[in-house]
């Protein structure tokens, strides 16, 4: 089993990272593989519902969404975290 963890914080070693590190420990104790992806400082366009992804298999905007899409397909679980200020 593999869990993909998305860290949406712009602070690489901030409180969100600390909380996710605790989650990683729990997953590891249960024998669950994890991968953390830091996207807080990445340029990601919002979906415009154009349907291009259905036709071409990738987003019309060439950003990290296309790069990380296979990671979503390969995981069994997903954790999304972002800071709340």
MARVEX-45992 format. One record per atom (N, C-alpha, C): y, x, z; residue in one letter; atom name; chain; residue number from 1. Coordinates in Angstrom, 3 decimals. Layout:
BEGIN
SITE        py        px        pz  code  site  unit  pos
SITE         Y         X         Z     A    CA     A  NUM
...
//
This chain:
BEGIN
SITE        py        px        pz  code  site  unit  pos
SITE    -1.175     0.852     0.000     X     N     A    1
SITE     0.000     0.000     0.000     X    CA     A    1
SITE     1.229     0.891     0.000     X     C     A    1
SITE     2.238     0.474    -0.740     X     N     A    2
SITE     3.475     1.245    -0.826     X    CA     A    2
SITE     4.677     0.313    -0.657     X     C     A    2
SITE     5.639     0.773     0.141     X     N     A    3
SITE     6.865     0.018     0.374     X    CA     A    3
SITE     8.038     0.833    -0.159     X     C     A    3
SITE     8.846     0.203    -0.986     X     N     A    4
SITE    10.076     0.809    -1.490     X    CA     A    4
SITE    11.212     0.396    -0.570     X     C     A    4
SITE    11.971     1.381    -0.112     X     N     A    5
SITE    13.087     1.128     0.806     X    CA     A    5
SITE    14.382     1.479     0.090     X     C     A    5
SITE    15.251     0.495    -0.052     X     N     A    6
SITE    16.539     0.678    -0.717     X    CA     A    6
SITE    17.620     0.810     0.349     X     C     A    6
SITE    18.289     1.950     0.362     X     N     A    7
SITE    19.390     2.174     1.301     X    CA     A    7
SITE    20.701     2.003     0.535     X     C     A    7
SITE    21.422     0.944     0.848     X     N     A    8
SITE    22.664     0.645     0.162     X    CA     A    8
SITE    23.904     1.231     0.803     X     C     A    8
SITE    23.721     2.032     1.836     X     N     A    9
SITE    24.873     2.611     2.525     X    CA     A    9
SITE    25.438     3.802     1.753     X     C     A    9
SITE    26.763     3.915     1.683     X     N     A   10
SITE    27.345     5.100     1.063     X    CA     A   10
SITE    27.229     6.346     1.944     X     C     A   10
SITE    26.922     6.162     3.209     X     N     A   11
SITE    26.762     7.290     4.136     X    CA     A   11
SITE    25.291     7.702     4.158     X     C     A   11
SITE    25.015     8.871     3.608     X     N     A   12
SITE    23.638     9.326     3.456     X    CA     A   12
SITE    22.910     9.439     4.788     X     C     A   12
SITE    23.557     9.929     5.814     X     N     A   13
SITE    22.920    10.083     7.121     X    CA     A   13
SITE    23.540     9.184     8.179     X     C     A   13
SITE    23.959     8.012     7.774     X     N     A   14
SITE    24.612     7.087     8.696     X    CA     A   14
SITE    23.624     6.237     9.477     X     C     A   14
SITE    24.148     5.209    10.106     X     N     A   15
SITE    23.332     4.336    10.954     X    CA     A   15
SITE    22.248     3.603    10.177     X     C     A   15
SITE    22.534     3.237     8.944     X     N     A   16
SITE    21.523     2.566     8.133     X    CA     A   16
SITE    20.346     3.506     7.895     X     C     A   16
SITE    20.622     4.771     7.626     X     N     A   17
SITE    19.557     5.763     7.443     X    CA     A   17
SITE    18.739     5.936     8.715     X     C     A   17
SITE    19.418     5.923     9.846     X     N     A   18
SITE    18.721     6.065    11.130     X    CA     A   18
SITE    17.776     4.880    11.348     X     C     A   18
SITE    18.243     3.686    11.069     X     N     A   19
SITE    17.405     2.497    11.230     X    CA     A   19
SITE    16.215     2.534    10.271     X     C     A   19
SITE    16.450     2.962     9.054     X     N     A   20
SITE    15.365     3.030     8.076     X    CA     A   20
SITE    14.355     4.115     8.434     X     C     A   20
SITE    14.806     5.188     9.032     X     N     A   21
SITE    13.885     6.238     9.472     X    CA     A   21
SITE    12.923     5.694    10.527     X     C     A   21
SITE    13.429     4.816    11.389     X     N     A   22
SITE    12.554     4.181    12.384     X    CA     A   22
SITE    11.522     3.276    11.705     X     C     A   22
SITE    11.950     2.583    10.665     X     N     A   23
SITE    11.009     1.737     9.919     X    CA     A   23
SITE     9.952     2.590     9.225     X     C     A   23
SITE    10.377     3.725     8.689     X     N     A   24
SITE     9.422     4.629     8.042     X    CA     A   24
SITE     8.353     5.089     9.028     X     C     A   24
SITE     8.740     5.377    10.262     X     N     A   25
SITE     7.782     5.800    11.280     X    CA     A   25
SITE     6.736     4.715    11.529     X     C     A   25
SITE     7.193     3.468    11.629     X     N     A   26
SITE     6.270     2.353    11.871     X    CA     A   26
SITE     5.328     2.184    10.689     X     C     A   26
SITE     5.864     2.240     9.478     X     N     A   27
SITE     5.016     2.133     8.292     X    CA     A   27
SITE     3.984     3.260     8.261     X     C     A   27
SITE     4.402     4.479     8.573     X     N     A   28
SITE     3.491     5.631     8.571     X    CA     A   28
SITE     2.369     5.440     9.583     X     C     A   28
SITE     2.695     4.892    10.763     X     N     A   29
SITE     1.672     4.642    11.779     X    CA     A   29
SITE     0.629     3.642    11.294     X     C     A   29
SITE     1.047     2.762    10.406     X     N     A   30
SITE     0.140     1.752     9.854     X    CA     A   30
SITE    -0.539     2.232     8.569     X     C     A   30
SITE    -0.267     3.477     8.174     X     N     A   31
SITE    -0.877     4.036     6.969     X    CA     A   31
SITE    -0.253     3.544     5.672     X     C     A   31
SITE     0.980     3.098     5.759     X     N     A   32
SITE     1.674     2.567     4.585     X    CA     A   32
SITE     2.610     3.631     4.032     X     C     A   32
SITE     2.466     3.895     2.752     X     N     A   33
SITE     3.319     4.871     2.074     X    CA     A   33
SITE     4.705     4.270     1.840     X     C     A   33
SITE     5.742     5.085     1.994     X     N     A   34
SITE     7.108     4.613     1.756     X    CA     A   34
SITE     7.844     5.561     0.823     X     C     A   34
SITE     8.828     5.007     0.161     X     N     A   35
SITE     9.768     5.803    -0.633     X    CA     A   35
SITE    11.154     5.231    -0.395     X     C     A   35
SITE    12.094     6.091    -0.037     X     N     A   36
SITE    13.468     5.665     0.212     X    CA     A   36
SITE    14.321     6.040    -0.986     X     C     A   36
SITE    15.111     5.079    -1.447     X     N     A   37
SITE    16.041     5.303    -2.549     X    CA     A   37
SITE    17.446     5.062    -2.026     X     C     A   37
SITE    18.284     6.051    -2.125     X     N     A   38
SITE    19.674     5.976    -1.666     X    CA     A   38
SITE    20.547     5.546    -2.846     X     C     A   38
SITE    21.107     4.333    -2.784     X     N     A   39
SITE    21.912     3.846    -3.907     X    CA     A   39
SITE    23.367     3.573    -3.533     X     C     A   39
SITE    23.740     3.854    -2.302     X     N     A   40
SITE    25.065     3.489    -1.804     X    CA     A   40
SITE    26.238     4.109    -2.530     X     C     A   40
SITE    26.031     5.243    -3.177     X     N     A   41
SITE    27.117     5.885    -3.913     X    CA     A   41
SITE    26.874     5.862    -5.420     X     C     A   41
SITE    25.896     5.089    -5.864     X     N     A   42
SITE    25.563     5.002    -7.287     X    CA     A   42
SITE    26.353     3.882    -7.948     X     C     A   42
SITE    26.611     4.060    -9.213     X     N     A   43
SITE    27.316     3.056    -9.998     X    CA     A   43
SITE    26.298     2.073   -10.557     X     C     A   43
SITE    26.325     0.827   -10.071     X     N     A   44
SITE    25.388    -0.197   -10.513     X    CA     A   44
SITE    26.178    -1.433   -10.923     X     C     A   44
SITE    25.972    -1.847   -12.153     X     N     A   45
SITE    26.640    -3.054   -12.639     X    CA     A   45
SITE    25.912    -4.292   -12.149     X     C     A   45
SITE    26.636    -5.353   -11.983     X     N     A   46
SITE    26.028    -6.619   -11.607     X    CA     A   46
SITE    25.375    -7.295   -12.797     X     C     A   46
SITE    24.389    -8.111   -12.527     X     N     A   47
SITE    23.686    -8.845   -13.574     X    CA     A   47
SITE    24.625    -9.887   -14.188     X     C     A   47
SITE    24.604    -9.972   -15.508     X     N     A   48
SITE    25.424   -10.966   -16.201     X    CA     A   48
SITE    24.558   -12.053   -16.851     X     C     A   48
SITE    23.261   -12.046   -16.526     X     N     A   49
SITE    22.307   -13.057   -17.006     X    CA     A   49
SITE    22.282   -13.155   -18.531     X     C     A   49
SITE    22.334   -12.018   -19.203     X     N     A   50
SITE    22.328   -12.011   -20.671     X    CA     A   50
SITE    20.925   -12.144   -21.248     X     C     A   50
SITE    19.894   -11.868   -20.438     X     N     A   51
SITE    18.518   -11.987   -20.895     X    CA     A   51
SITE    17.993   -10.769   -21.640     X     C     A   51
SITE    18.800    -9.740   -21.772     X     N     A   52
SITE    18.370    -8.535   -22.501     X    CA     A   52
SITE    17.138    -7.900   -21.861     X     C     A   52
SITE    17.048    -7.947   -20.537     X     N     A   53
SITE    15.898    -7.348   -19.845     X    CA     A   53
SITE    14.598    -8.041   -20.232     X     C     A   53
SITE    14.647    -9.347   -20.487     X     N     A   54
SITE    13.443   -10.064   -20.899     X    CA     A   54
SITE    13.032    -9.673   -22.313     X     C     A   54
SITE    14.013    -9.468   -23.169     X     N     A   55
SITE    13.735    -9.134   -24.563     X    CA     A   55
SITE    13.332    -7.671   -24.745     X     C     A   55
SITE    14.066    -6.761   -24.105     X     N     A   56
SITE    13.873    -5.329   -24.343     X    CA     A   56
SITE    13.123    -4.616   -23.221     X     C     A   56
SITE    12.942    -5.268   -22.088     X     N     A   57
SITE    12.256    -4.634   -20.981     X    CA     A   57
SITE    13.133    -3.721   -20.154     X     C     A   57
SITE    14.424    -3.725   -20.411     X     N     A   58
SITE    15.359    -2.943   -19.605     X    CA     A   58
SITE    16.733    -3.590   -19.661     X     C     A   58
SITE    17.567    -3.209   -18.694     X     N     A   59
SITE    18.914    -3.777   -18.595     X    CA     A   59
SITE    19.801    -3.274   -19.723     X     C     A   59
SITE    20.700    -4.131   -20.168     X     N     A   60
SITE    21.641    -3.750   -21.216     X    CA     A   60
SITE    22.603    -2.668   -20.731     X     C     A   60
SITE    22.875    -2.640   -19.433     X     N     A   61
SITE    23.722    -1.601   -18.858     X    CA     A   61
SITE    22.840    -0.402   -18.515     X     C     A   61
SITE    23.197     0.750   -19.021     X     N     A   62
SITE    22.377     1.938   -18.800     X    CA     A   62
SITE    22.802     2.626   -17.505     X     C     A   62
SITE    22.353     2.068   -16.387     X     N     A   63
SITE    22.646     2.655   -15.082     X    CA     A   63
SITE    21.324     2.917   -14.365     X     C     A   63
SITE    21.363     3.155   -13.077     X     N     A   64
SITE    20.138     3.522   -12.368     X    CA     A   64
SITE    19.144     2.376   -12.224     X     C     A   64
SITE    19.560     1.156   -12.544     X     N     A   65
SITE    18.629     0.037   -12.489     X    CA     A   65
SITE    17.448     0.311   -13.421     X     C     A   65
SITE    17.720     0.790   -14.618     X     N     A   66
SITE    16.639     1.106   -15.553     X    CA     A   66
SITE    15.774     2.252   -15.047     X     C     A   66
SITE    16.383     3.193   -14.369     X     N     A   67
SITE    15.646     4.332   -13.820     X    CA     A   67
SITE    14.724     3.907   -12.685     X     C     A   67
SITE    15.182     2.994   -11.836     X     N     A   68
SITE    14.421     2.600   -10.653     X    CA     A   68
SITE    13.529     1.376   -10.867     X     C     A   68
SITE    13.655     0.673   -11.964     X     N     A   69
SITE    12.853    -0.525   -12.215     X    CA     A   69
SITE    11.351    -0.268   -12.098     X     C     A   69
SITE    10.819     0.850   -12.614     X     N     A   70
SITE     9.384     1.088   -12.449     X    CA     A   70
SITE     8.960     1.226   -10.987     X     C     A   70
SITE     9.860     1.694   -10.128     X     N     A   71
SITE     9.552     1.807    -8.707     X    CA     A   71
SITE     9.356     0.419    -8.088     X     C     A   71
SITE    10.151    -0.554    -8.534     X     N     A   72
SITE     9.998    -1.920    -8.050     X    CA     A   72
SITE     8.645    -2.480    -8.469     X     C     A   72
SITE     8.270    -2.226    -9.700     X     N     A   73
SITE     6.999    -2.732   -10.217     X    CA     A   73
SITE     5.806    -2.109    -9.512     X     C     A   73
SITE     5.937    -0.845    -9.079     X     N     A   74
SITE     4.818    -0.123    -8.473     X    CA     A   74
SITE     4.655    -0.385    -6.979     X     C     A   74
SITE     5.651    -0.998    -6.336     X     N     A   75
SITE     5.567    -1.181    -4.885     X    CA     A   75
SITE     4.923    -2.521    -4.526     X     C     A   75
SITE     4.382    -2.543    -3.305     X     N     A   76
SITE     3.787    -3.765    -2.773     X    CA     A   76
SITE     4.733    -4.502    -1.839     X     C     A   76
SITE     5.731    -3.771    -1.325     X     N     A   77
SITE     6.696    -4.357    -0.406     X    CA     A   77
SITE     8.069    -3.749    -0.655     X     C     A   77
SITE     9.089    -4.437    -0.207     X     N     A   78
SITE    10.462    -4.005    -0.446     X    CA     A   78
SITE    11.290    -4.229     0.814     X     C     A   78
SITE    12.073    -3.191     1.186     X     N     A   79
SITE    13.039    -3.309     2.270     X    CA     A   79
SITE    14.390    -2.967     1.672     X     C     A   79
SITE    15.359    -3.819     1.867     X     N     A   80
SITE    16.726    -3.575     1.388     X    CA     A   80
SITE    17.636    -3.538     2.600     X     C     A   80
SITE    18.396    -2.452     2.720     X     N     A   81
SITE    19.264    -2.293     3.885     X    CA     A   81
SITE    20.677    -1.932     3.439     X     C     A   81
SITE    21.637    -2.508     4.105     X     N     A   82
SITE    23.025    -2.168     3.847     X    CA     A   82
SITE    23.794    -2.260     5.158     X     C     A   82
SITE    24.870    -1.497     5.254     X     N     A   83
SITE    25.649    -1.542     6.493     X    CA     A   83
SITE    26.452    -2.837     6.612     X     C     A   83
SITE    26.718    -3.207     7.834     X     N     A   84
SITE    27.573    -4.363     8.122     X    CA     A   84
SITE    28.727    -3.835     8.978     X     C     A   84
SITE    29.907    -3.869     8.433     X     N     A   85
SITE    31.064    -3.327     9.148     X    CA     A   85
SITE    31.870    -4.454     9.771     X     C     A   85
//
